[in-house]
């Protein structure tokens, strides 16, 4: 028989929501610790919030019954800044966009972009080579600049080096903006009203204008012929793509998709690499094993497509980093039809939350879940866990379309950095993540550059 999941009483909900606004991760931890793996929060008459944190729940909601769920109301603020790209669209529009864009991100097609990734990473390493031994860098900002160069080269065929600093700060500003607006109660009613009543919205509009200016310039340069192309990048593919009826992509949709890839394409990879460098600096044995593998497989040269499958420990290190600090830390859906999840009834109109951050740290699924242990992801141990115990890019048809691109990018970047440098964390860094749309390092990640022999 279906049964309502346990959860807080109505008089406890205001306190729970206040904690969720100030410290979302702590709020989730406390809630599941008290009520269990499935929690029901009666938010308003006829409208519940459900929190589900087991792999079986993720598979049910994101895959098996995904047709019963649509984008949650929490995605509305994102539309105010990035428009109706794949991340924020829904229904027929999303289906049409997905069919058009999915082939552009096939593993085979993305693999052809690897040499451009190598060139962008090499440019950063050459900059490091000019610095004295022991120089201190902000790993978060360095990784953001590098991944932005990769996005510019591979997706747009453009050199964005001159725009690096202002784009970095614009993306950071918009991340904070979306987070603040989501926490505004008016988001339930109107994302536009929530935006206009959240402090700082004029600064956010300026950040959006910065992103739009760069994207508009890149598109205009390509269309005018001022920017040359070898036909491999995403912008060419989008301009040449055709729907089933033969029509091309419209200007508004083109802008929305480019902004979506622009922001999501470099932010998540940059965070992944920054957190990985932090974790390696606190785990000498894991770092030494990484160095041994990279030296053995690459023998001092740049990685090729054939090398990626041989970098087994490198991939395990990155997977463990994404387990602890997933690029997508929470996935939210609104139920558009009644459902039942693990015996818990979910009424239409309810919001369900499946946080990869909690799924990845579930003590009943992972041994020593807070520990950094890359060996969990070695091939011989892959059969030990549920298929949806590890969902750093979401799951189902709405899973991240750029996951193949991101995985190639971070493996190549970590291998090339490891070939030449060790980055040692300086004292004073607090590893508690800053919760925005992604999990960002909370402050400057100061690390000393040490050249390897």
C-alpha positions, 0 to 999 in steps of 0.5 A: 500500500502506498504511504506518505513518507515521513517529514517535518510537521507544518510548524517545523517547515519555516525553520527548515526553509530558513536553513535551506536558504542559508545552508542547503547542503546542511539542510538536506543532510539534517533532513535525511538524517532525521526522516530517512531516504525519502522525505515529504515536506507539505509546503502548501495545500495540495503541493508537496516537496519530496526529497529522494536520495537513493540510487533506486529513486534516481533511476525511477524519477530520471529514467524509468518514469521520466515522462511523468516529470518536467523541469521544476519551477526552480529552473525559471530564474535561469531562463531570465539569463540564459533563455530557453536552451537545453537546460531550461526548456521543456516539452515539445521545444526541448524535444525539438532542440534535443533531436537537433543538437544531440548528434553534435555531441556524439563521442565520435564527433567530440573526439575530433576536438581533442587537439584543440583542447590540447592546444588550449591547455598547453597555452596555460602551461606555457604561461606557468613555465614563465613563472618562478618555482613555487609561484602561487596561483588561484587554482579555481581561476586558473582552471576557469580561464583554461576551460574558457579557452577550450570552450572558445576554441572547440565550441566557437572557434574563437580566441576568448583570452582577452575576455577571460577575466570579465567572463569569469566574474560575469559567470560568478555573478550570474551564479550568485544571482540565480541562487539568490532568486531561487531562494526568494519565495516569489520564485514560486509565483513569478521568476521575473518578480523574484528577480526584480525584488532580489537585491543586486539585480542591476549588477546581474543584468550587467553580467548578462550583458557581458555574456551576451556581448561576447556571444553576439560578437562571436556569432557575428564574426563567424557569419561575416567571415571575419572569423575563420573556421575549419568546420569542426566547432559547435558554432558551425554545426549549429549554423548548418544544422537542420530540423526534420522540416529542413528549417535551420536554427533561429537567431533567438534559439541560437543565442540561447543554446550558445549561452547555455553551452558557454556558461555550463561548458566551462564552469562545471569542468573548471570546478571539477578540475579545481576540486580534483587538484585540491583532493590530490594535494591532500592525498600524496599516495593518490597523486604519486600513482597518478604521476606514475600512470601519466608518465608511463602512458604518455612518456612526455608527449601530449595525450591522443585519443588512443591514450584516454582508455589507458589513463585508468587511474586518471579517470578514477581520480576524476570520477571520485572528485565528481562523486564528492563534488558533483558538477550537478549537485541537485536535480529537481523535477515537477510531477506532471502526473501522479506517481509512486516512488518506492511506495511513496505517493507523489501527487501531480504538481509536487516537486521532487528533489534528487540530489546527486550530492546525497546519492553520492555520499549515501552511507548505505551505498558507499563505504566511507562515503566522505573519504577520497578513494579513487580505487572505487572507480577502477574497472574491476570494482564497477560492478559493486554499485547500483548503476545510478549510484553515480550520477554526476551529469544527471540521468535519463534523456535529460542527462547532460548532453555534453558529458562526453565533451567534459570527460575528454576535456578533464582527463586531457587537462589533468594528465597534461597538468600532472606531466609538468606540475605538482600543485600544493595547497597552501594553508587556510583553504576551507573545503566546504563548497559554495552552493550556487548552480554548481558547487564552487570552491568557497574562496581563493584556492591558493596553490604553489606551482612545483615543477616536476623533474 
